[in-house]
Amino acid sequence: MSKIKEIQEEIVEEFSMFDDWMQRYEYMIELGKSLPLIEEKYKVEGNLIKGCQSKVWVHAELEDERLVFTADSDAIITKGIVAILIRAFSNQHPSEILEANTQFIDEIGLKEHLSPTRANGLVSMIKQLKMYAIAYQTQLD
């Protein structure tokens, strides 16, 4: 089993401990507080996720053939969402990120409990992480 899949299963397990969505939102806010924050110099237009209602910046760097993501958002729920994605995909090889699915998002019920604009933003975040993986995988090939 891939490392990404293991992390995704941990996330699903953590979310299943909560009885209702208010508790899950609170947990997402806590996750957002533990997000590896992006350096101010990377909070630029080019790192903004297009399609998000809130401002979300994501930066990627290749370290020892693994992608390391940092991010930030001006909205606490969005910060929690990007924290979940970064936890699953950071410190992974670009090819593993490209092969990974995002089924765990559906398993925790995240999309169905987000507003349509936040759900679109979630899709945009995933696309951007995959685009970084494509770009860095090309450099490694």
N, C-alpha and C positions, 0 to 999 in steps of 0.2 A: 504494500500500500504506500502511496506517495505521502511525503511529509505534508503537502498541502491538504490532502484528503483527511489526514489525521487531525490537523488543526481545525478543519471545517467540522469534523465530527465532534471535537471538543466544544466548539462554539454552539452547535446544535444542542448538545447535552446541557450546556450552561443555560441556554434559553429555555429548555424544557423544565427547568427547576422552578420557573415562575408561573404562577397561576393565571395572571391576567396581564394585559398589555400595558397597564400603567407601570407595573413592576419591571416589565421588559424595557420600557422607555427609560425608566430611572437607571437601569443597568447599562443601557446604551450611552446615557449621559456620563456615567462613571467610566465606561470604556473610552469615551472621547477625551476625558481628562488624562488618561494614561497614554494618549497618542504620541508617538515620537514626532515632536513638532518640527516643522519646516523652518529653516533659517530665514530670517527676514529678507535676505538678498534673493531668495527664491520665490518670494511672494510677488511675482510679476505676472503680467498679462498672459505670457506664454505658458505659464503653469496653472492658469485657471481652467477648471473643468467647464467646458461649454455645455449648456443644457441644464445647468443647476440653477435653481431659484436663488439659493444662497451662494456666497462666494466660497469656493473650495479650491485650494491650491494643492497640487501633488507634484513632488519632485522625486526623480529616480536617479540613482547612481549605481554603477556596476562596481562591486567589490568582490574580488576573488571569484569571478564568473557568476556572482549572485546579485540579483537586483535588490537594492535597499531603498524602500520608499519612506518618505517623510511627507506629512501633510498638515493642513490646518483648515478650519472653516470659521466663518463668522456666526454660525448657528449651532447651538449645542447638540441638537438631534443629528444634524448632518455630520458634525464632528464624530459622533458615535458611529454613524454608518460607515464613514471612511476609515475609522479605527478598526472596525470589523474586517473590512476588505484588506487593509494593510497587514493586519495580524495574519490573515490567511496567505497573503501573497508575498510579503516582504521576506528577504533573505532566502529567496528561492532562485533556482536557475531559470533564465528566461524561457527555455523550452518547456519546463514544467508548468510555468504560468500559462503558457499558450495551450497546453494540453488539458489543464484543469477546467472542470466545469464549475458552475456557480449554483448548482442544485441546492446547496446548503441554505442559500438565501430564501428559497421557497420553503424549505423544511422548517425554518424558524418562523415562517409566516410574515417575513418583513415586508415584502412588496404589497401584500393585501392590507397592511396596516399603515401604509404611507399615503399621503395625499398624492394625486396624480403627478403633480410637479416634482415632488420628492422622489417618487418612483422613477420618473424619467431621469432625474439627477443620478439615482443609483445606477441605472443602465449606463449613463454617460461616464460615471466613475469607473465602472468595470471596463468599458471600452478603452478608456484612457490608460488604465493599468496594462491592458493587453497590447495597446499601441507601443507603450514603452518596452514591453517584452519583445515585440517584433523588431523594434529599432535596435535594441541591444543584442538580440539573437543574430541579427544581420552582421553586427560588428564581430561577433564571435566566430561566425562561419568562415 
